[in-house]
Amino acid sequence: MKLSNFGIKFTRQSGIGQLMKDLGNANAKSKNTICMLGGGNPAGIPQAQTLFKREMELLMESGEFQSMLGLYDGPSGELAFREALSKYLNQEFNWSIEPENISLTNGSQNSFFYLFNLLAGEMPDGSKKKILFPLAPEYVGYADAGLSDDMFKSVQPKIELHGDNQFKYRVDFENLSVDDDTAAICLSRPTNPTGNVVSDIELEELARLAKQYQIPLIVDNAYGQPFPNVIHSQTNLHWDENTILCMSLSKLGLPGARTGIVIANKKVTEAMSALSGIITLAPNSVGAALMTRLIETGDIKCLTNDIIKPHYLDRLEVALNLFNKYLCNLPVRLHKPEGAFFMWLWIDGLPITSNKLYERLKQRDVFVIPGEEFFIGIDDNWKHKSECIRINYAQNNDTLEQGFKAIASELKELF
Ligand SMILES: Cc1ncc(COP(=O)(O)O)c(C=O)c1O
C-alpha cells in the first residue's frame, strides 16, 4: 500500500501508541493477575452506572430512543442538549452563553484535532503557526493531533517544592514567549498526567496574554467543573469570548458515548460545525440524549457531588496512605494532587530512565505509564523528563497496594 503524507504521519508508530497497545494486550490477556495502574479509564462506579441505566430505560420508554438512534443530529450536535447545558452553565457560573456557543464532537480527542488544525499549521500566507503549551508535562493525546509536523511548542515549568514529599509545577512566565507564530495557548486543567490545577492567577495571566496577542486560550476541562468535577482545589471556572472551553462526558463514566463539548464564541462554533459536517456528518447523539434530563432536572449535581467526587476523594486518600506507607522514605516526590485521578511521581536521581523502570515493573505484572512522552516539545537534556511516572489511582485497594509495593521494591533495588 502506498501511503500519502497524511497516511504516513497518522500510521507511524508513536511511543505512546506502542505503550497503549502494550496496556491493551495486558488487559486482554490476564485481567485477573495483572496490576493495571496505566491507562486513562475512569472508575466504574456502581451508583453512577445505575443512574445511567435508569436514564437509558427512561429514553427507551419514551419516543426519544428512536430519535437518539434513528436520526442524524445537526453538525453542532443535539439542540435540546445544547439548550439545557447553556441554561445550566449560565445559572451555575453567571455566564450568558447560548446554544450557538456550544458544539458537540465525538469526544474531546476529536475536539482537539479540529481545534488545533483549525488554528495552527500552514497559514494562507505560507507562514506556520503553532499551539503553545504553557506548561509541560501535558496531556499526551495532543502530541500527534497535528496535520503538519512541528505544530506544538511548550515551556519547561518551574518546580515548587512542598514539604518533604510533594512538589508542584508552575507556569514559568519569565520564559513563556507568545509571538507571531503562536496560534493559541492550550492547557489541561486539571492536568493529565500530573493532577496539577493551574491557579486562577496563572490562568488570568494566560488569558491576558492570549487577548493581547489576539489568539484564543484553549482550556481542556475534561476533569473539571461542573462535571465530572474531579477537582480538589478551590478554583473558578472562567469563560469569555476569547476562551475555548473543552469538556467531555468520558470522565463522568461514559467514555464509550464519545461525547466532547466545546464552548466558544459563535465564529469558532460555526467553524467546528463545518468540520463536523464534512468529517463525521453529525456527532454521536447517545451521550447528549442520556445527559439532557439529568442536566434539566439538576440531578447532574447529585451525580457529581454525591457520587463521583466522593469516590475519587476516597481513592486519593487510599493512594496517599499507600504512598506514605511504601514510598515516602525513598527519593520520591508526589505532584500535589489537585484533580483528575492520577498520581505523578518524580523519582529524583532515578538511575535508569522511566521507560526502563516501566519495563522492569512490567516484569512484575505491574503497569504504570512512564513520563517521557508527556514532556511534549521539551529538551531531552532535562533529566527530570526521564524521572517521572504516572499512576491511575481509580483502582481497587488491593490493586493499588500491589502496585505501590512493587514500585517501592523496584526502587529499593535500584537505589
Ligand atoms: C486531559 C484530557 N483531555 C482529553 C482527553 C480525551 O478524552 P475524550 O476524547 O474521551 O473526551 C483525555 C483522555 O484521557 C484527557 O485526559
The ligand as a Gaussian input file, in Angstrom:
#p B3LYP/6-31G(d) Opt

LIG

0 1
 C       -6.820000      15.926000      29.636000
 C       -7.573000      15.083000      28.663000
 N       -8.152000      15.661000      27.606000
 C       -8.842000      14.965000      26.697000
 C       -8.968000      13.592000      26.820000
 C       -9.755000      12.866000      25.770000
 O      -10.986000      12.476000      26.286000
 P      -12.231000      12.017000      25.397000
 O      -11.792000      12.027000      23.960000
 O      -12.565000      10.647000      25.885000
 O      -13.308000      13.019000      25.660000
 C       -8.388000      12.926000      27.885000
 C       -8.487000      11.468000      27.998000
 O       -7.873000      10.812000      28.788000
 C       -7.673000      13.694000      28.842000
 O       -7.088000      13.114000      29.895000

